[in-house]
Amino acid sequence: MKKLALTNPSLKLFLLLALLIPFLAGCGGAQKVEARVDVNDLLKKGIRPNEMGMVMLLEYHRITQTEGSFQRSVENFKRDLETLYSKGYRLVSFSDMLSGHISVPAGTTPVVLTFDDSSLSQFKYNKQGTQLVIDPNSALGLMDAFHKKHPDFGYTALFNYLPELFDQPDYVTQKVSYLYKNGFQLGDHTTSHASLAKLSDEDVQKEIVGPLNDMKKINPKVGVDVLCLPFGIEPKNQELMYSGSYGGTTYKMNWSLLVGSNPMYMQYHYKNPGKLLPRIQAMDYNAKNGVGADGSYYWLDYFDRHPEVRYISDGDPNTICAPAYMESRLLQDRLPKNATFVGY
């Protein structure tokens, strides 16, 4: 056979392009991301992923020995954690939930815990000799113990703080450092917990700026981009929930939290709530008299009865997997970075 001489410039160019085309096809523009999830294997296991389903932001306040208005008993909080775990819910950070980058096992559902008012009952240090130990009956202590028993449950939450910051001034730096290093997040709950609707624009901005200035002094590494609205009430000028300035400090919030009563769709779903997010109060539900009909146990029961609307993970954070007909509900420009839709 006669050997091919590579002396012709046109032939050289043709061969070079032939070699480069496979690489150029994957560079720039809209490239196809290969899904790692094996949907058929999940279906054989009885798992029907639905990452177009609804999720919950749960809302807590004080954790005390007795149950009451805006307070959850220690025993009920323990039961909440057990119930969530047994029903297949797994904790994720607030930022991961809102970015849509969810990394939980296939067949489970992400959930976010939020705590308002930064009370001592949420995070208390006890001194043992020269060591600071988290009080086992505080919310954080109970979560830590549960996580050690069930490492796959997760250990994270969003704490929406007031200037008191857990009511132990001598330990505030250590507490903020612990939360920051362990992947917890902090949200601005204003300076005096005032109803923002009753304030002037100037005073609304003053209320929001106060906690931000406090955090800069305590730990400037902590980023705060969440405003937790006192009583869930918006200011008259709603734009001030997201940006403004006072006394030389400028702020920008990506999210505002309501004292809501329903679950929500992910940000890439066309029915997403935007930047104003509903939450669900942690409380029991009595089907006979309707008490707690907008609380956590009502919605847990609702998802048990309507699993088709509950977010179910496929186990792959780089895919959004759901029944194929749901692709029409997807906002392509809101998809997480490098994620692709997989329908079945």
C-alpha positions as a Markdown table, in Angstrom:
| # | Residue | x | y | z |
|---|---|---|---|---|
| 1 | Met | 0.0 | 0.0 | 0.0 |
| 2 | Lys | 1.3 | 3.4 | -0.9 |
| 3 | Lys | 2.0 | 5.7 | 2.1 |
| 4 | Leu | 0.2 | 9.1 | 2.2 |
| 5 | Ala | 2.6 | 12.0 | 2.1 |
| 6 | Leu | 1.5 | 14.9 | 4.4 |
| 7 | Thr | 3.1 | 17.6 | 2.2 |
| 8 | Asn | -0.2 | 19.1 | 0.9 |
| 9 | Pro | -1.2 | 22.1 | 3.1 |
| 10 | Ser | -4.9 | 21.5 | 2.5 |
| 11 | Leu | -4.6 | 17.9 | 3.5 |
| 12 | Lys | -2.8 | 18.9 | 6.7 |
| 13 | Leu | -5.5 | 21.4 | 7.6 |
| 14 | Phe | -8.2 | 18.8 | 7.0 |
| 15 | Leu | -6.6 | 16.2 | 9.3 |
| 16 | Leu | -6.0 | 18.8 | 12.0 |
| 17 | Leu | -9.6 | 19.8 | 12.0 |
| 18 | Ala | -10.7 | 16.2 | 12.1 |
| 19 | Leu | -8.7 | 15.7 | 15.2 |
| 20 | Leu | -9.9 | 18.9 | 16.9 |
| 21 | Ile | -13.6 | 18.7 | 16.1 |
| 22 | Pro | -14.4 | 16.3 | 19.1 |
| 23 | Phe | -12.8 | 18.7 | 21.5 |
| 24 | Leu | -14.3 | 21.9 | 20.0 |
| 25 | Ala | -17.8 | 20.4 | 20.1 |
| 26 | Gly | -17.6 | 20.3 | 23.9 |
| 27 | Cys | -16.2 | 23.9 | 24.3 |
| 28 | Gly | -18.5 | 26.9 | 24.7 |
| 29 | Gly | -22.1 | 27.2 | 23.8 |
| 30 | Ala | -24.8 | 24.8 | 25.0 |
| 31 | Gln | -23.1 | 21.5 | 25.7 |
| 32 | Lys | -24.8 | 18.4 | 26.8 |
| 33 | Val | -24.1 | 17.3 | 30.3 |
| 34 | Glu | -24.1 | 13.5 | 30.6 |
| 35 | Ala | -26.3 | 12.4 | 33.4 |
| 36 | Arg | -24.8 | 10.1 | 35.9 |
| 37 | Val | -28.1 | 9.0 | 37.4 |
| 38 | Asp | -29.5 | 5.6 | 36.3 |
| 39 | Val | -33.2 | 6.3 | 36.4 |
| 40 | Asn | -34.2 | 2.7 | 35.5 |
| 41 | Asp | -32.2 | 1.4 | 38.4 |
| 42 | Leu | -33.9 | 3.9 | 40.8 |
| 43 | Leu | -37.3 | 2.9 | 39.5 |
| 44 | Lys | -36.5 | -0.8 | 40.1 |
| 45 | Lys | -35.7 | 0.1 | 43.7 |
| 46 | Gly | -39.1 | 1.8 | 44.0 |
| 47 | Ile | -37.7 | 5.3 | 44.0 |
| 48 | Arg | -39.5 | 7.8 | 41.7 |
| 49 | Pro | -37.4 | 10.9 | 41.7 |
| 50 | Asn | -39.2 | 14.2 | 41.5 |
| 51 | Glu | -36.8 | 17.2 | 41.8 |
| 52 | Met | -39.6 | 19.4 | 40.6 |
| 53 | Gly | -41.5 | 18.8 | 43.8 |
| 54 | Met | -42.0 | 21.0 | 46.8 |
| 55 | Val | -39.7 | 21.5 | 49.8 |
| 56 | Met | -40.1 | 23.0 | 53.3 |
| 57 | Leu | -38.3 | 25.7 | 55.3 |
| 58 | Leu | -39.2 | 24.8 | 58.9 |
| 59 | Glu | -39.4 | 27.6 | 61.5 |
| 60 | Tyr | -38.5 | 27.4 | 65.1 |
| 61 | His | -38.1 | 29.9 | 68.0 |
| 62 | Arg | -37.4 | 28.9 | 71.6 |
| 63 | Ile | -36.6 | 25.3 | 72.6 |
| 64 | Thr | -37.8 | 24.9 | 76.2 |
| 65 | Gln | -39.0 | 22.3 | 78.7 |
| 66 | Thr | -42.7 | 23.1 | 77.9 |
| 67 | Glu | -44.6 | 23.5 | 74.7 |
| 68 | Gly | -46.2 | 26.9 | 74.0 |
| 69 | Ser | -46.7 | 29.8 | 71.6 |
| 70 | Phe | -43.5 | 30.2 | 69.6 |
| 71 | Gln | -41.7 | 27.6 | 71.7 |
| 72 | Arg | -41.1 | 23.9 | 71.1 |
| 73 | Ser | -40.5 | 21.6 | 74.0 |
| 74 | Val | -37.2 | 19.6 | 74.2 |
| 75 | Glu | -39.1 | 16.3 | 73.8 |
| 76 | Asn | -41.1 | 17.5 | 70.9 |
| 77 | Phe | -38.0 | 18.9 | 69.2 |
| 78 | Lys | -36.4 | 15.4 | 69.6 |
| 79 | Arg | -39.5 | 13.9 | 68.1 |
| 80 | Asp | -39.4 | 16.3 | 65.2 |
| 81 | Leu | -35.9 | 15.2 | 64.3 |
| 82 | Glu | -36.8 | 11.5 | 64.6 |
| 83 | Thr | -39.9 | 12.1 | 62.5 |
| 84 | Leu | -38.1 | 13.9 | 59.8 |
| 85 | Tyr | -35.4 | 11.3 | 59.6 |
| 86 | Ser | -37.8 | 8.3 | 59.6 |
| 87 | Lys | -39.9 | 9.9 | 56.8 |
| 88 | Gly | -36.8 | 10.4 | 54.6 |
| 89 | Tyr | -36.0 | 14.0 | 55.1 |
| 90 | Arg | -32.4 | 15.2 | 55.2 |
| 91 | Leu | -31.0 | 18.5 | 56.3 |
| 92 | Val | -29.4 | 20.8 | 53.8 |
| 93 | Ser | -28.1 | 24.4 | 54.1 |
| 94 | Phe | -30.3 | 27.3 | 53.3 |
| 95 | Ser | -27.9 | 28.4 | 50.5 |
| 96 | Asp | -27.8 | 25.0 | 48.9 |
| 97 | Met | -31.6 | 24.7 | 48.9 |
| 98 | Leu | -32.0 | 28.1 | 47.2 |
| 99 | Ser | -29.2 | 27.5 | 44.7 |
| 100 | Gly | -30.8 | 24.1 | 43.8 |
| 101 | His | -27.5 | 22.3 | 44.4 |
| 102 | Ile | -28.9 | 19.5 | 46.5 |
| 103 | Ser | -26.8 | 16.6 | 47.6 |
| 104 | Val | -28.9 | 14.1 | 49.5 |
| 105 | Pro | -29.3 | 10.4 | 49.0 |
| 106 | Ala | -31.6 | 9.1 | 46.3 |
| 107 | Gly | -35.2 | 8.7 | 47.6 |
| 108 | Thr | -34.8 | 11.4 | 50.3 |
| 109 | Thr | -36.1 | 14.9 | 50.6 |
| 110 | Pro | -34.1 | 18.0 | 51.5 |
| 111 | Val | -35.4 | 20.2 | 54.3 |
| 112 | Val | -34.1 | 23.4 | 56.0 |
| 113 | Leu | -34.3 | 24.3 | 59.7 |
| 114 | Thr | -34.5 | 28.0 | 60.5 |
| 115 | Phe | -34.4 | 29.5 | 64.0 |
| 116 | Asp | -35.6 | 33.0 | 64.8 |
| 117 | Asp | -34.5 | 35.4 | 67.6 |
| 118 | Ser | -31.1 | 33.8 | 68.5 |
| 119 | Ser | -32.2 | 32.9 | 72.0 |
| 120 | Leu | -30.2 | 31.1 | 74.6 |
| 121 | Ser | -32.4 | 28.1 | 74.3 |
| 122 | Gln | -31.0 | 27.6 | 70.7 |
| 123 | Phe | -27.3 | 27.8 | 71.5 |
| 124 | Lys | -26.0 | 27.7 | 75.0 |
| 125 | Tyr | -22.5 | 27.1 | 76.3 |
| 126 | Asn | -21.8 | 25.4 | 79.6 |
| 127 | Lys | -18.3 | 25.8 | 81.1 |
| 128 | Gln | -16.7 | 22.6 | 82.2 |
| 129 | Gly | -13.3 | 23.4 | 83.6 |
| 130 | Thr | -11.6 | 25.5 | 80.9 |
| 131 | Gln | -13.7 | 24.0 | 78.1 |
| 132 | Leu | -16.9 | 25.3 | 76.6 |
| 133 | Val | -19.5 | 22.6 | 76.0 |
| 134 | Ile | -22.7 | 23.0 | 74.1 |
| 135 | Asp | -25.7 | 22.5 | 76.4 |
| 136 | Pro | -27.3 | 19.1 | 75.5 |
| 137 | Asn | -30.8 | 20.5 | 75.9 |
| 138 | Ser | -30.3 | 23.5 | 73.6 |
| 139 | Ala | -31.4 | 23.2 | 70.0 |
| 140 | Leu | -27.8 | 22.9 | 68.8 |
| 141 | Gly | -27.0 | 20.3 | 71.5 |
| 142 | Leu | -30.0 | 18.2 | 70.5 |
| 143 | Met | -29.1 | 18.5 | 66.8 |
| 144 | Asp | -25.5 | 17.5 | 67.5 |
| 145 | Ala | -26.5 | 14.5 | 69.5 |
| 146 | Phe | -28.9 | 13.4 | 66.8 |
| 147 | His | -26.3 | 13.9 | 64.1 |
| 148 | Lys | -23.8 | 11.7 | 65.9 |
| 149 | Lys | -26.5 | 9.0 | 66.1 |
| 150 | His | -27.5 | 9.5 | 62.4 |
| 151 | Pro | -24.6 | 11.1 | 60.5 |
| 152 | Asp | -26.5 | 10.9 | 57.2 |
| 153 | Phe | -29.2 | 13.2 | 58.6 |
| 154 | Gly | -27.1 | 16.3 | 58.3 |
| 155 | Tyr | -26.0 | 19.1 | 60.7 |
| 156 | Thr | -26.9 | 22.6 | 59.5 |
| 157 | Ala | -29.5 | 25.3 | 60.0 |
| 158 | Leu | -30.1 | 29.0 | 59.5 |
| 159 | Phe | -30.1 | 31.2 | 62.7 |
| 160 | Asn | -31.8 | 34.5 | 62.3 |
| 161 | Tyr | -30.2 | 36.7 | 64.9 |
| 162 | Leu | -31.0 | 39.8 | 67.0 |
| 163 | Pro | -28.3 | 41.9 | 68.6 |
| 164 | Glu | -28.4 | 39.7 | 71.7 |
| 165 | Leu | -26.9 | 36.8 | 69.8 |
| 166 | Phe | -27.8 | 33.9 | 72.0 |
| 167 | Asp | -27.7 | 35.9 | 75.3 |
| 168 | Gln | -24.2 | 35.0 | 76.4 |
| 169 | Pro | -22.1 | 38.1 | 75.7 |
| 170 | Asp | -18.9 | 36.6 | 77.0 |
| 171 | Tyr | -19.1 | 33.8 | 74.4 |
| 172 | Val | -20.6 | 35.5 | 71.4 |
| 173 | Thr | -17.3 | 35.4 | 69.4 |
| 174 | Gln | -16.9 | 31.7 | 70.1 |
| 175 | Lys | -20.5 | 30.9 | 69.2 |
| 176 | Val | -20.4 | 32.8 | 65.9 |
| 177 | Ser | -17.0 | 31.1 | 65.1 |
| 178 | Tyr | -18.5 | 27.7 | 65.8 |
| 179 | Leu | -21.5 | 28.3 | 63.5 |
| 180 | Tyr | -19.3 | 29.6 | 60.8 |
| 181 | Lys | -16.8 | 26.8 | 60.9 |
| 182 | Asn | -19.5 | 24.1 | 61.0 |
| 183 | Gly | -21.4 | 25.3 | 58.0 |
| 184 | Phe | -24.4 | 27.0 | 59.7 |
| 185 | Gln | -25.7 | 30.3 | 58.3 |
| 186 | Leu | -26.8 | 33.5 | 59.9 |
| 187 | Gly | -29.7 | 35.8 | 58.9 |
| 188 | Asp | -30.5 | 39.4 | 59.8 |
| 189 | His | -33.6 | 39.6 | 62.1 |
| 190 | Thr | -33.3 | 43.4 | 62.6 |
| 191 | Thr | -32.2 | 45.4 | 65.5 |
| 192 | Ser | -35.4 | 45.6 | 67.7 |
| 193 | His | -37.7 | 43.1 | 66.1 |
| 194 | Ala | -40.1 | 45.9 | 65.1 |
| 195 | Ser | -42.9 | 45.7 | 62.6 |
| 196 | Leu | -41.2 | 47.1 | 59.5 |
| 197 | Ala | -44.6 | 48.2 | 58.0 |
| 198 | Lys | -44.9 | 50.8 | 60.8 |
| 199 | Leu | -41.5 | 52.4 | 60.2 |
| 200 | Ser | -40.3 | 55.1 | 57.8 |
| 201 | Asp | -37.9 | 54.1 | 55.0 |
| 202 | Glu | -35.0 | 55.5 | 57.0 |
| 203 | Asp | -35.9 | 53.5 | 60.1 |
| 204 | Val | -36.4 | 50.3 | 58.1 |
| 205 | Gln | -32.8 | 50.6 | 56.8 |
| 206 | Lys | -31.5 | 51.5 | 60.3 |
| 207 | Glu | -33.2 | 48.3 | 61.6 |
| 208 | Ile | -31.6 | 46.1 | 59.0 |
| 209 | Val | -28.1 | 47.7 | 59.2 |
| 210 | Gly | -27.7 | 47.3 | 62.9 |
| 211 | Pro | -27.2 | 43.5 | 63.0 |
| 212 | Leu | -24.9 | 43.7 | 60.0 |
| 213 | Asn | -22.6 | 46.1 | 61.7 |
| 214 | Asp | -22.6 | 43.9 | 64.8 |
| 215 | Met | -21.5 | 40.9 | 62.7 |
| 216 | Lys | -18.7 | 42.9 | 61.0 |
| 217 | Lys | -17.2 | 43.5 | 64.5 |
| 218 | Ile | -17.7 | 39.9 | 65.7 |
| 219 | Asn | -16.6 | 38.0 | 62.6 |
| 220 | Pro | -16.2 | 39.9 | 59.3 |
| 221 | Lys | -15.9 | 36.6 | 57.4 |
| 222 | Val | -19.6 | 35.8 | 58.0 |
| 223 | Gly | -21.7 | 36.8 | 55.0 |
| 224 | Val | -25.3 | 37.7 | 55.7 |
| 225 | Asp | -27.7 | 37.8 | 52.7 |
| 226 | Val | -31.0 | 36.8 | 54.3 |
| 227 | Leu | -33.5 | 39.1 | 56.0 |
| 228 | Cys | -35.9 | 37.5 | 58.4 |
| 229 | Leu | -38.9 | 39.8 | 58.6 |
| 230 | Pro | -40.2 | 40.3 | 62.2 |
| 231 | Phe | -43.7 | 38.8 | 62.4 |
| 232 | Gly | -43.4 | 38.1 | 58.7 |
| 233 | Ile | -44.4 | 41.7 | 58.0 |
| 234 | Glu | -43.0 | 43.5 | 54.9 |
| 235 | Pro | -42.1 | 47.2 | 54.9 |
| 236 | Lys | -44.2 | 49.6 | 52.9 |
| 237 | Asn | -41.3 | 50.0 | 50.5 |
| 238 | Gln | -40.6 | 46.4 | 49.7 |
| 239 | Glu | -37.4 | 47.1 | 47.8 |
| 240 | Leu | -35.8 | 48.0 | 51.2 |
| 241 | Met | -35.9 | 44.3 | 52.1 |
| 242 | Tyr | -33.2 | 43.7 | 49.5 |
| 243 | Ser | -31.1 | 46.8 | 49.3 |
| 244 | Gly | -30.5 | 50.0 | 51.1 |
| 245 | Ser | -28.1 | 51.9 | 53.3 |
| 246 | Tyr | -27.9 | 53.7 | 56.6 |
| 247 | Gly | -25.1 | 55.5 | 58.4 |
| 248 | Gly | -22.5 | 54.7 | 55.7 |
| 249 | Thr | -23.3 | 51.0 | 55.6 |
| 250 | Thr | -24.8 | 49.6 | 52.4 |
| 251 | Tyr | -26.6 | 46.2 | 52.4 |
| 252 | Lys | -27.8 | 43.7 | 49.8 |
| 253 | Met | -30.1 | 40.8 | 50.7 |
| 254 | Asn | -30.8 | 38.0 | 48.3 |
| 255 | Trp | -33.8 | 36.6 | 50.3 |
| 256 | Ser | -36.5 | 37.6 | 52.8 |
| 257 | Leu | -38.3 | 35.2 | 55.0 |
| 258 | Leu | -41.9 | 35.2 | 56.0 |
| 259 | Val | -43.6 | 33.7 | 59.0 |
| 260 | Gly | -45.3 | 31.5 | 56.4 |
| 261 | Ser | -47.4 | 28.4 | 56.4 |
| 262 | Asn | -46.7 | 26.5 | 53.2 |
| 263 | Pro | -44.0 | 24.6 | 51.3 |
| 264 | Met | -42.5 | 26.0 | 48.2 |
| 265 | Tyr | -41.2 | 25.0 | 44.8 |
| 266 | Met | -37.5 | 25.3 | 43.9 |
| 267 | Gln | -36.2 | 28.4 | 42.2 |
| 268 | Tyr | -36.0 | 26.7 | 38.8 |
| 269 | His | -39.7 | 25.8 | 38.9 |
| 270 | Tyr | -42.1 | 28.2 | 37.3 |
| 271 | Lys | -44.1 | 28.4 | 40.5 |
| 272 | Asn | -41.1 | 29.4 | 42.6 |
| 273 | Pro | -41.9 | 32.1 | 45.3 |
| 274 | Gly | -39.2 | 34.5 | 44.1 |
| 275 | Lys | -37.1 | 36.2 | 46.8 |
| 276 | Leu | -39.9 | 36.3 | 49.4 |
| 277 | Leu | -39.9 | 32.8 | 50.9 |
| 278 | Pro | -42.6 | 31.1 | 52.9 |
| 279 | Arg | -41.8 | 29.0 | 56.0 |
| 280 | Ile | -43.7 | 26.4 | 58.0 |
| 281 | Gln | -44.0 | 26.7 | 61.8 |
| 282 | Ala | -42.9 | 23.6 | 63.7 |
| 283 | Met | -46.1 | 22.4 | 65.4 |
| 284 | Asp | -48.3 | 19.4 | 65.9 |
| 285 | Tyr | -51.5 | 18.9 | 64.0 |
| 286 | Asn | -54.9 | 17.9 | 65.3 |
| 287 | Ala | -57.1 | 16.6 | 62.5 |
| 288 | Lys | -60.2 | 16.7 | 64.6 |
| 289 | Asn | -60.2 | 20.4 | 65.6 |
| 290 | Gly | -57.9 | 21.7 | 62.8 |
| 291 | Val | -55.3 | 23.1 | 65.3 |
| 292 | Gly | -51.9 | 23.3 | 63.5 |
| 293 | Ala | -53.5 | 23.1 | 60.1 |
| 294 | Asp | -50.7 | 25.2 | 58.7 |
| 295 | Gly | -47.9 | 23.6 | 60.7 |
| 296 | Ser | -45.2 | 21.1 | 60.1 |
| 297 | Tyr | -47.0 | 17.9 | 61.0 |
| 298 | Tyr | -49.9 | 18.9 | 58.8 |
| 299 | Trp | -47.6 | 19.2 | 55.8 |
| 300 | Leu | -45.7 | 16.0 | 56.7 |
| 301 | Asp | -49.0 | 14.2 | 56.7 |
| 302 | Tyr | -49.9 | 15.9 | 53.4 |
| 303 | Phe | -46.8 | 14.7 | 51.7 |
| 304 | Asp | -47.4 | 11.2 | 53.0 |
| 305 | Arg | -50.8 | 11.3 | 51.3 |
| 306 | His | -49.6 | 13.1 | 48.2 |
| 307 | Pro | -46.1 | 11.8 | 47.5 |
| 308 | Glu | -46.4 | 12.9 | 43.9 |
| 309 | Val | -45.9 | 16.6 | 44.9 |
| 310 | Arg | -43.0 | 16.0 | 47.3 |
| 311 | Tyr | -39.4 | 16.6 | 46.2 |
| 312 | Ile | -37.6 | 13.3 | 45.9 |
| 313 | Ser | -33.9 | 13.3 | 45.2 |
| 314 | Asp | -32.2 | 11.2 | 42.5 |
| 315 | Gly | -29.0 | 11.3 | 44.5 |
| 316 | Asp | -27.1 | 13.3 | 41.8 |
| 317 | Pro | -26.7 | 17.1 | 42.5 |
| 318 | Asn | -25.9 | 17.7 | 38.8 |
| 319 | Thr | -29.2 | 16.5 | 37.5 |
| 320 | Ile | -32.8 | 17.6 | 37.9 |
| 321 | Cys | -34.7 | 14.4 | 37.6 |
| 322 | Ala | -38.5 | 14.2 | 37.3 |
| 323 | Pro | -41.3 | 12.7 | 35.2 |
| 324 | Ala | -40.7 | 13.9 | 31.6 |
| 325 | Tyr | -43.9 | 16.0 | 31.3 |
| 326 | Met | -42.6 | 18.3 | 34.1 |
| 327 | Glu | -39.8 | 19.6 | 31.8 |
| 328 | Ser | -42.3 | 22.2 | 30.5 |
| 329 | Arg | -42.4 | 23.7 | 34.1 |
| 330 | Leu | -38.7 | 24.2 | 34.2 |
| 331 | Leu | -37.1 | 27.7 | 34.0 |
| 332 | Gln | -34.0 | 26.9 | 32.0 |
| 333 | Asp | -32.2 | 30.1 | 33.1 |
| 334 | Arg | -32.7 | 29.2 | 36.7 |
| 335 | Leu | -31.1 | 25.8 | 36.5 |
| 336 | Pro | -28.1 | 25.3 | 38.9 |
| 337 | Lys | -24.7 | 25.6 | 37.3 |
| 338 | Asn | -23.7 | 22.5 | 35.2 |
| 339 | Ala | -27.1 | 20.9 | 35.9 |
| 340 | Thr | -29.3 | 19.2 | 33.3 |
| 341 | Phe | -32.9 | 17.9 | 33.3 |
| 342 | Val | -33.4 | 14.2 | 33.1 |
| 343 | Gly | -37.0 | 13.0 | 32.4 |
| 344 | Tyr | -38.5 | 9.6 | 32.6 |
